[in-house]
C-alpha cells in the first residue's frame, strides 16, 4: 500500500495519482489545480519545466466523463506523452500529420465512439471544420470533458515560439461555453501572462503561478576564451557521458560544433531548421531514445522535448532574452536530479544580437522590446551577485542567494562603482526621469549632441561629470542599476529610466555599488554533481543493469527509454533494492500497470545483484 502523504486530497484524485501514475503525493499546487479543473473551472497555470504540469490536466481527464482534448504544438511532444500514458494504462491517442490516413481514421472512430480518455491534437487540426464537427458530436452527447492548451506561451506575438494558429483557440469558450479549459506554460513574464489570458479568452480563469525556481540546476556563465575548448572541458569535467543540449545562434556554427565534438570523441548530432525533415526527425528520435547523446542545435530544437535525463544545457552564444534563457536551460534536469546550465558569452554576442534586431523586418515596437529584453539578459550575465536571484526577480519572484551558481560558489572580483552609480542616478533625476540610457550617457560624458542641446541638458549639473568612464562601462553601470532594481524601465515612454525607492540609500551614500572586474578565464575543476551518484555501499552495477534492461525494453516497445522508467525511479530502485512487489510498488513512478508489466523482471535483476 502506498504511503498516503496527502490524505486530505480527494480520494479519487489521489487514487489516480498513486495507482495510475505511481506518485505517492501531489506536489505544490497540483492538487488544487486538479480539484478546480475537475469541478469545471478554467485555469491558467504557470509551472516550471519538470514541475508536473501534465498531471494537472491528465488526472481531471480521467476523473471527468468523456474525452479530454489536449492542444499541443509539436508532433514529438504528442507522441511521447501518449506513449507514456499508454504505458500507464491510459486510453490515449494523437492526431497529427505524421500519421497515415488509415491510422488517423481509426483514431477518429475511437474518438467518435467515446473510447478515448485523452486525445492530443495540433491547433491547426483542431480548427478544421471536420474536427470541430466531431467535437460538436462529443459536446452534444456529453462526452467532451475538457480542453488543455499546452505550451500556451505560443500565443504571444512577442515570443520566438509564436504560433499564429494558437490565436484561433479563442473561439473555444464561444463554441463550447460549458467545457472547462486549462492553459499551461513554463515560461511567461507578467506581460506574456496577460497576453495569454486576453488572446485565449481566459481573463476570468483562476491563475496558478508556481515558483519559477529550478533549484537542481546550477548556473554558470563564463567569458569567451576559446569557447569550444571551454565547452569540451566543461562536458568532460562536469557531465561526462551524459545527455545534453548545446545551443548555437547560427546553423553553420551548429554544424561545425557538432563535427568538432565528434572529432573529440563525443556522441554529438546537429539539429537546425535548414536540415531536411527526415534528418531532423532521425536526430531527434536518437536523442530521445539513446543515453549520453549531445544535441547541438539552434532554438529550432527544444520546445516539447520531454526527455527528463538531460544533465546539461550549454550556450555557445548569448540567447535572445531572459525568457529564452530560462526556457532553454529549463530543458535540463526535468527529473529533478542535479543538472547544469553553462554559457560562454562575449561582448561581440551583444553587438551581433543588436544588429540582428536592427536589421529585422519587425515593427519598431517589437524591436524596442527586443532591445530591452536583451539589455536585461546582459544585466544577468554581468551580475556579481546570485544568478538565480536575478533570474527569479525578472519573473517577479523574490529569493535569497542560492549557493548553487558560479557567483555564489566562486564570488567574482569587483570594483567599487558607487560613485559612478550615484552620478548615473543623479543624471536620471536631473533630466526628469524621461530618458533612456543612451541619452543619459551622452549627458554624463559631456557629449554635445543635437538632442542634448535641444533639451538644454548641457547646462545641468550632471553634464560631463562622468567622462572618466567610456560608453561601454557606463552601459554596464546602467544595466546593473536596472538589474538590481535601483532604476526601473518605463516601457510606455520608450525605455525611459526612473528612480525607485531602492536608489535612495546609494544616492545618500548609505550603500555601496560594486561591479564585476573580470571573470576567471579558467579554474580548477568545479564541484561536480555528486548527488547523481548512488550512495556509498549501493552497488552501481544494479543501476547500470537496470538502465540496460530499460534500454532493451524501450527498444522492443519502440518508445523512448524514459517512457518505461525515468532515471530517478531506477535510482530509487537501486537504493531501495526491493524484495517484493509491494516494496517495488511503493517507489515513486511505478503505477499499477507498470508494476504488473515489469515488476517480475525488475525484482529478478535486483535479486541477481544481491
Protein Blocks (a to p, Z undefined) as FASTA:
>chain_A
ZZdfblmbcfklmmmmmmmnopabdehjlmmmmmmmmnopacdddddehilmmmmmmmmm
mmpgcjdddddfbfklmmmmmmmmmmnopacddddfkbcfklmmmmmmmmmnopafbdcd
dfklmmpmklmmmmmmmmmnopafbdcdehkllmpmkbmkbcfklmmmmmmmmmmmmbcc
ddddfbdcfklmmmmmmmnopmlpccddddfbdfkbccdddddehjllmmmmmmmmmmgo
iacddddfbfklmmmmmmmmmmnopacddddfkbcfklmmmmmmmmmmpghiacdddfkb
oghpacfklcbdcdfbdcfbfklmmmmmmmgoklopacdddddddfklmmmmmmmmmmpc
bdfklmmmmmmmmmmmmmmmmpcbdfklmmmmmnopacddehlafklmmccddddfklmm
mmmmmmmmmnopaacfklmmmmmnopacfklmmnopmmpmkgoplmmbcfklmmmmmmmm
mmnopaccdfkngoiacddfklmmmmnopaccdddfbdcfbdcdddddfklpccehiafk
lmmmmmmmmmmmmmmnopafklmpcfklmmmmmmnopabfklmmmpghiafklmmmmmmm
mmmmmmmmZZ
